[in-house]
Amino acid sequence: MSAVNASEISYEGFSIFDREALFTNYRIDRSTVPEGLYAYDLRDECDGEICQLKSHVLVNHWGTILVREPFEGAAEGIEVTPEDYSYEGETLTLAEFMNPEPKASFTLTME
């Protein structure tokens, strides 16, 4: 399977190691990842559970994530257990992830 353009697909909201992320089953062409985001591949061991986060995975590719901060140790691989990640149940575009709507803020005034 060839890699896809990061901005041409939809993603699932995902969290891993307490970081917000975007998840896709596709391989992403790293040259299409916008500045300020980092792409990592996830590996499974053919059991349906993610076991490793790595800069690039060739065999047993489970999916790709995009995050706002780099992971140290990803070149060598970081062990992942089921407790380390979760699917957030929402579909997001790359633009929505990069530019989240600001939270409403209220100012109370005393009269």
N, C-alpha and C positions, 0 to 999 in steps of 0.2 A: 504494500500500500504506500502510495506516495504521500508526502507531507502536504498539509493544507495551509492556506493563508490564515493567520490568527484572527483577522478581522472579518472573515467571511463565514464564520460558524457561530452557533449558539453554544453556551456552556451551562453546566449545572453549578449552582452555588455549592461550595465545598469548604471544609475547614480541615487543616492538618497541622498538628503541633500548635494548636491555638492560634493559627493564622488564617485569615480569610483567603480564599483561593477560588479560582475558576477551574472546573474539571471538564475534560472531553476525552472520549475514547480515541480520537484521532491523534495522529502524530502531527505536530505543528512545525512548520518551516520556521526555524529560529530567526531567520533574517526578516520575518514579518512581525515579530514580537515588538511592540512599541517600547521606546526608551522608558525606563522606570519600572518595567515589569520583567520578571524572570520566569523562564520556562524550565520545568523539570519533568522527567518521565517517571511513571510508577510501574513497578514490576510485580507480577504475582507468580506463584509457584504452581500454576495450573489447578489451584484449589479454590479459586474465587475470592481469595483474600489478598489484599495488597501486602507485600512484604518488604519493599524497598523503594526509597526515593533516590533518584540518581540523575545526574546531568543528562545522560543519554542511555536509553535501554534498547538493545537490539532484539533480544530474545525474551519472550513472555511479557511483552508490552501490554500493560493494563490500561494505560491512559496517560494523558499529559495534564499538568496543572500549571497555572500562571499565578504568581504571587507578587506582592509589592516589595518584598525584601528578600535578599538572597539567603540560601541555606548553606552554612559552612559544612564542609564534609560531603557535599553532594557529588563531587567528582569521584570519590571513592565509594559512595553509597551510604545511605542512612537507613538503618533498620526501622521498619514501620510495623506496628501491631494494630489490631482492630480498634483498640482504645485510642489510638493516635489520630484518627480521622473520622469524619462524618459527612454525609451528604446533607445539604441544608434544605433541599426540597424546592428550590426555585430555579428558574431559567433566567440567565443573564446574557447580555451581549458584552463584548469587550468594552464598548463605550460606556455602558452602565457601570461596569466594575471600575473603570478608570475615573469616572466622574460621578460618584454617588451623589444623589440629591442631598442637599444640606438638611440637617435635622431642624425642625421648627424650634425656634427659641422664643420665649415669652419674657417680657419685662413687666414685672408688677410695679405699679405705682401706688403709693399711699396718698390718699386725699384727706 
